[in-house]
Amino acid sequence: MQSEKLYIGIDAGTQSVKVAVFDEHTNCLCSYTKPTTLTYPNPGWVDMDIDEFLNITIDCIKLCVDDVKGQGYSADAIKSVLCDGVICGICGVDKEGNAITPYINYLDSRTQDDVNYVNSLNLEIFAKETGNPEAKCLFPAMFARWFIKNSQAFNEKGVKFVHNAPYIGMHLAGLKGEDAYIDWGTMSGWGLGYKVEKKEWSDEQLQILGIDKKFMPRILKPWDVVGTVCNEMAKRTGLSTDTKICAGAGDTMQSMLGAGIFKANQGVDVAGTCAMFCVSTKGIIPKLSQKGTGLIFNSGTLPDTYFYWGFIRTGGLALRWFKDSVCQKGDDPTYYQNLSKEAAKIGIGSNGVIFLPYLTGGTDFAKNACGAFLNLELDTDQFVMWRAVLEAIGFDYMEIADVYKDAGVDLTRITVAEGGSRDHLWNQIKADMLDAVVTRYKVSGGAVRTNSVFAAYAAGDVDDLPSKLESLLEKDAEYEPNKENSAQYRKLFTLKRELVQSDMPSSFTKLAKIREECSKFDSNKTSN
């Protein structure tokens, strides 16, 4: 039997769960991934089953344990497990710790009216204590208000609100509802309701929001050990009952660390399902925490680290939608490469084709906004449209970058992380649109690898976290901006913004009425 110590890192993302085993030298011994399911019960609603996250994780852990056993390791060699999860998504659990509501995440916009109400209060305490001046549909604080107002099950049996990574950890350790927890980074994913620098819930904010503090999970450090694998989960996963379960972390925070963002004034693009454009800071910057910036402020995984991020809600999801639904290549993960290879032959601006990426609902300037392709002609093919999708997301990046630059943040160099960073065309488009050098490291984002380092730290096998994380970085590729392309993209950006913000809102309203009428027809057809 191999005598080396092993650690498991888990990344419970919106579109999939990934489980990987690493040795003491952070070499990946095996990795398994399975997709998740999103459902859309009503316009603007996005539901998930948090137990699917749990079951997928259990399945993947079992595959990993069997794999490392085949490599000559025993289950006892796996010393600890750390899972990261979606920072903007929650469900309600009962006293047994089991879900009694759907899991709602950042793609959902059912709380828009409530968001408008909270923002109409015009309170300064939110920006002062959280760094976030306004409520947003993606904030779990708003989902919690929705559950309290609309979920009979939660009002009858609800004990705590829980994110997906802690839900997984609670069940692996056999914890109950009252044992629910959250790490200090994921805590800041709530958007409202806490004091970001003190790492504690805010009694005053929770009272304003109408959320009883008894429903809030205890706040822990990411590397705190919440327990060991319980007997039931040991049988289902093959893990030892001595394996430690850590409190875990937020996916965005771990991706930033995996991209080498340890200090202030560094930029990173986390190109996941929800594309995030982040800048690290030493704390709240008043100019970036003003209303209207559209930015969100969070606490990092490491002590005294913070960052702002702007998001493109359907960034990565729009790419998957185009490949799976438009190109009908859902069973071919390599088709992204084919699309980008051909799209690279098309000039900037996609022959004038414009994509509006509002596939999951409204925006700040148009609550009825929807996805659309504009300027199509007979010679428009899927490769032109693919480039248009990439550029549409890029235009949103430009919007966010302008806010950062206006506050004095230097964005001449940006690191890319997560799945989208593997696409050469996409990286070059970003370099050109943002007029910045784009860098990719060999471990792109590396959330599961980063998680394994924290798991080793929790087990007492790593002494200096920042030094260990920094030692893992190795540059993989760098993309220089083409100044001529950057200038042209700036012209197109101005035209596109005018189109969307001035010309399209009335059209979005009419399109919403058409969708409503069509939904009535579909309902009648189904009933007959």
QUIDALIN-V750707 format. One record per pair of residues at least 12 apart in sequence whose ideal C-beta (glycine too) atoms are under 6 Angstrom apart, sorted by the first residue. I is the first residue (numbers start at 1). J is the second residue. D is the distance in whole Angstrom. If there is no record, write none. Layout:
BEGIN
i=I j=J d=D
i=I j=J d=D
END
This chain:
BEGIN
i=1 j=74 d=5
i=2 j=72 d=5
i=2 j=73 d=5
i=4 j=23 d=5
i=4 j=24 d=6
i=5 j=24 d=5
i=5 j=79 d=5
i=6 j=21 d=5
i=6 j=23 d=6
i=6 j=77 d=5
i=6 j=78 d=5
i=7 j=22 d=5
i=7 j=80 d=6
i=7 j=452 d=4
i=7 j=455 d=4
i=7 j=456 d=5
i=8 j=21 d=6
i=8 j=78 d=6
i=8 j=81 d=4
i=9 j=448 d=4
i=9 j=451 d=3
i=9 j=452 d=4
i=10 j=83 d=4
i=11 j=84 d=6
i=11 j=447 d=4
i=11 j=448 d=5
i=12 j=53 d=5
i=12 j=83 d=6
i=12 j=85 d=4
i=12 j=164 d=5
i=12 j=165 d=5
i=14 j=86 d=6
i=14 j=273 d=4
i=15 j=273 d=5
i=16 j=33 d=5
i=16 j=35 d=5
i=16 j=36 d=6
i=17 j=34 d=6
i=17 j=56 d=4
i=17 j=57 d=5
i=18 j=33 d=4
i=18 j=448 d=6
i=19 j=32 d=6
i=19 j=60 d=4
i=19 j=61 d=5
i=19 j=64 d=5
i=20 j=448 d=4
i=21 j=64 d=5
i=21 j=68 d=5
i=22 j=452 d=4
i=26 j=449 d=6
i=29 j=68 d=6
i=30 j=64 d=5
i=30 j=67 d=4
i=32 j=60 d=4
i=32 j=63 d=4
i=32 j=64 d=6
i=34 j=56 d=5
i=36 j=52 d=6
i=44 j=109 d=4
i=44 j=110 d=6
i=44 j=361 d=4
i=45 j=108 d=6
i=45 j=110 d=5
i=46 j=107 d=4
i=46 j=108 d=4
i=47 j=102 d=4
i=48 j=103 d=4
i=50 j=91 d=5
i=50 j=99 d=5
i=50 j=103 d=4
i=50 j=164 d=6
i=50 j=167 d=5
i=51 j=99 d=6
i=53 j=164 d=5
i=54 j=168 d=5
i=54 j=171 d=6
i=57 j=168 d=5
i=58 j=236 d=5
i=58 j=237 d=6
i=61 j=237 d=4
i=62 j=237 d=5
i=62 j=238 d=5
i=65 j=238 d=4
i=75 j=238 d=6
i=75 j=239 d=6
i=75 j=240 d=5
i=76 j=240 d=5
i=78 j=243 d=5
i=79 j=459 d=4
i=80 j=244 d=4
i=80 j=455 d=4
i=80 j=458 d=5
i=80 j=459 d=4
i=81 j=245 d=5
i=82 j=246 d=4
i=82 j=248 d=6
i=82 j=451 d=4
i=82 j=454 d=5
i=82 j=455 d=4
i=83 j=165 d=4
i=83 j=168 d=5
i=83 j=169 d=6
i=83 j=248 d=5
i=84 j=165 d=6
i=84 j=248 d=6
i=84 j=249 d=5
i=84 j=251 d=5
i=84 j=254 d=5
i=84 j=447 d=6
i=84 j=451 d=6
i=85 j=163 d=5
i=85 j=164 d=4
i=85 j=165 d=3
i=86 j=105 d=5
i=86 j=164 d=6
i=86 j=251 d=6
i=87 j=186 d=5
i=87 j=189 d=3
i=87 j=250 d=4
i=87 j=252 d=6
i=88 j=106 d=4
i=88 j=138 d=5
i=88 j=189 d=5
i=89 j=105 d=3
i=90 j=140 d=4
i=90 j=143 d=5
i=90 j=161 d=5
i=90 j=163 d=6
i=91 j=103 d=4
i=92 j=147 d=5
i=92 j=154 d=4
i=92 j=158 d=5
i=92 j=161 d=6
i=93 j=159 d=6
i=93 j=160 d=5
i=93 j=162 d=5
i=93 j=177 d=5
i=94 j=157 d=4
i=94 j=159 d=6
i=94 j=177 d=6
i=95 j=159 d=5
i=95 j=177 d=5
i=97 j=170 d=5
i=97 j=175 d=6
i=97 j=176 d=5
i=97 j=177 d=5
i=100 j=153 d=4
i=100 j=157 d=5
i=101 j=147 d=6
i=101 j=151 d=5
i=101 j=154 d=5
i=104 j=143 d=5
i=106 j=138 d=4
i=106 j=274 d=6
i=107 j=360 d=5
i=109 j=137 d=5
i=109 j=361 d=4
i=111 j=137 d=5
i=111 j=142 d=4
i=111 j=146 d=5
i=112 j=137 d=6
i=114 j=142 d=6
i=114 j=145 d=6
i=115 j=135 d=5
i=115 j=137 d=5
i=115 j=142 d=6
i=118 j=135 d=4
i=119 j=134 d=5
i=119 j=135 d=5
i=126 j=192 d=6
i=127 j=289 d=5
i=129 j=195 d=5
i=129 j=202 d=5
i=130 j=192 d=6
i=130 j=196 d=5
i=131 j=196 d=6
i=131 j=284 d=4
i=131 j=289 d=5
i=131 j=297 d=3
i=132 j=191 d=5
i=132 j=296 d=6
i=132 j=297 d=5
i=133 j=289 d=6
i=133 j=291 d=5
i=134 j=291 d=6
i=139 j=191 d=3
i=139 j=192 d=6
i=140 j=190 d=5
i=141 j=190 d=5
i=141 j=191 d=5
i=141 j=192 d=4
i=141 j=193 d=5
i=141 j=209 d=6
i=144 j=161 d=5
i=144 j=211 d=5
i=159 j=177 d=4
i=160 j=177 d=5
i=160 j=180 d=4
i=160 j=215 d=6
i=160 j=217 d=5
i=161 j=215 d=5
i=162 j=180 d=5
i=163 j=186 d=6
i=165 j=248 d=4
i=166 j=181 d=6
i=166 j=182 d=6
i=169 j=245 d=5
i=169 j=248 d=6
i=172 j=229 d=6
i=172 j=233 d=5
i=172 j=245 d=5
i=173 j=226 d=6
i=173 j=227 d=3
i=173 j=230 d=6
i=173 j=245 d=4
i=174 j=230 d=3
i=180 j=217 d=4
i=181 j=217 d=5
i=181 j=218 d=5
i=181 j=220 d=5
i=181 j=247 d=6
i=182 j=217 d=4
i=182 j=219 d=6
i=183 j=220 d=6
i=183 j=222 d=4
i=183 j=247 d=5
i=183 j=248 d=6
i=183 j=249 d=5
i=184 j=199 d=4
i=184 j=219 d=6
i=184 j=299 d=6
i=185 j=249 d=6
i=185 j=250 d=4
i=185 j=253 d=4
i=185 j=299 d=5
i=185 j=301 d=5
i=186 j=250 d=4
i=187 j=219 d=5
i=188 j=298 d=4
i=188 j=299 d=4
i=189 j=250 d=6
i=192 j=205 d=6
i=193 j=205 d=5
i=193 j=206 d=5
i=193 j=209 d=6
i=196 j=299 d=5
i=199 j=219 d=6
i=201 j=216 d=5
i=220 j=247 d=4
i=222 j=247 d=6
i=222 j=249 d=4
i=222 j=301 d=5
i=222 j=454 d=6
i=223 j=246 d=6
i=223 j=454 d=5
i=223 j=457 d=5
i=223 j=458 d=4
i=224 j=247 d=4
i=225 j=244 d=5
i=225 j=246 d=6
i=225 j=458 d=6
i=226 j=245 d=5
i=226 j=247 d=6
i=227 j=245 d=5
i=228 j=241 d=6
i=228 j=242 d=6
i=228 j=244 d=6
i=229 j=241 d=5
i=229 j=243 d=5
i=246 j=455 d=6
i=246 j=458 d=5
i=249 j=301 d=5
i=252 j=270 d=6
i=252 j=276 d=6
i=253 j=300 d=5
i=253 j=301 d=4
i=254 j=447 d=4
i=254 j=450 d=5
i=255 j=270 d=5
i=255 j=417 d=5
i=255 j=418 d=6
i=255 j=445 d=4
i=255 j=447 d=5
i=256 j=268 d=5
i=257 j=450 d=5
i=257 j=469 d=6
i=258 j=445 d=5
i=258 j=446 d=3
i=258 j=447 d=6
i=258 j=450 d=4
i=259 j=415 d=4
i=259 j=417 d=4
i=259 j=445 d=6
i=260 j=473 d=5
i=261 j=280 d=5
i=262 j=466 d=6
i=264 j=280 d=5
i=264 j=281 d=5
i=264 j=282 d=5
i=266 j=280 d=5
i=267 j=279 d=5
i=267 j=411 d=5
i=267 j=414 d=4
i=268 j=415 d=5
i=268 j=417 d=6
i=269 j=414 d=6
i=269 j=416 d=5
i=270 j=417 d=5
i=270 j=418 d=5
i=271 j=418 d=5
i=271 j=420 d=3
i=271 j=421 d=5
i=272 j=316 d=5
i=272 j=418 d=4
i=273 j=316 d=4
i=273 j=317 d=5
i=274 j=311 d=5
i=274 j=313 d=6
i=275 j=312 d=4
i=275 j=315 d=3
i=275 j=316 d=6
i=275 j=393 d=6
i=276 j=309 d=5
i=276 j=311 d=5
i=277 j=310 d=5
i=277 j=397 d=5
i=277 j=400 d=5
i=278 j=307 d=5
i=278 j=309 d=4
i=279 j=308 d=5
i=279 j=404 d=5
i=279 j=409 d=5
i=280 j=307 d=5
i=281 j=306 d=5
i=283 j=306 d=6
i=287 j=407 d=4
i=288 j=308 d=5
i=288 j=407 d=5
i=293 j=403 d=5
i=294 j=310 d=6
i=295 j=308 d=5
i=295 j=310 d=5
i=296 j=309 d=6
i=310 j=400 d=3
i=312 j=393 d=5
i=312 j=396 d=4
i=314 j=357 d=5
i=314 j=359 d=5
i=314 j=360 d=5
i=315 j=393 d=5
i=318 j=357 d=5
i=318 j=359 d=6
i=318 j=389 d=6
i=322 j=389 d=5
i=323 j=335 d=5
i=327 j=382 d=6
i=339 j=386 d=4
i=340 j=423 d=5
i=340 j=425 d=4
i=342 j=383 d=4
i=343 j=383 d=5
i=343 j=386 d=5
i=343 j=387 d=4
i=344 j=425 d=5
i=346 j=384 d=6
i=346 j=387 d=5
i=348 j=485 d=5
i=348 j=488 d=6
i=349 j=492 d=6
i=350 j=384 d=5
i=350 j=387 d=4
i=350 j=388 d=4
i=350 j=391 d=6
i=351 j=384 d=5
i=352 j=375 d=5
i=353 j=375 d=5
i=353 j=380 d=6
i=353 j=384 d=5
i=353 j=388 d=4
i=354 j=374 d=4
i=354 j=375 d=6
i=355 j=373 d=6
i=355 j=388 d=4
i=355 j=389 d=5
i=355 j=392 d=4
i=356 j=371 d=6
i=356 j=372 d=5
i=357 j=392 d=5
i=358 j=370 d=6
i=358 j=371 d=5
i=359 j=371 d=4
i=365 j=501 d=5
i=366 j=505 d=4
i=366 j=508 d=5
i=368 j=508 d=4
i=368 j=509 d=5
i=368 j=512 d=4
i=369 j=508 d=5
i=370 j=511 d=6
i=390 j=426 d=6
i=390 j=429 d=6
i=394 j=429 d=5
i=394 j=433 d=4
i=395 j=493 d=6
i=395 j=496 d=5
i=398 j=433 d=6
i=398 j=493 d=5
i=401 j=434 d=5
i=411 j=436 d=6
i=412 j=436 d=6
i=413 j=437 d=5
i=414 j=436 d=5
i=414 j=438 d=5
i=415 j=439 d=5
i=416 j=438 d=6
i=416 j=440 d=5
i=417 j=444 d=6
i=417 j=445 d=3
i=418 j=445 d=4
i=421 j=440 d=5
i=421 j=444 d=5
i=427 j=479 d=5
i=428 j=479 d=5
i=431 j=479 d=4
i=431 j=481 d=4
i=432 j=481 d=5
i=432 j=482 d=5
i=432 j=485 d=4
i=432 j=486 d=5
i=432 j=489 d=6
i=433 j=489 d=5
i=435 j=481 d=5
i=435 j=486 d=4
i=437 j=480 d=6
i=438 j=479 d=4
i=439 j=478 d=5
i=440 j=476 d=5
i=440 j=477 d=5
i=441 j=473 d=5
i=441 j=475 d=6
i=441 j=476 d=6
i=442 j=474 d=5
i=442 j=476 d=4
i=453 j=468 d=6
END
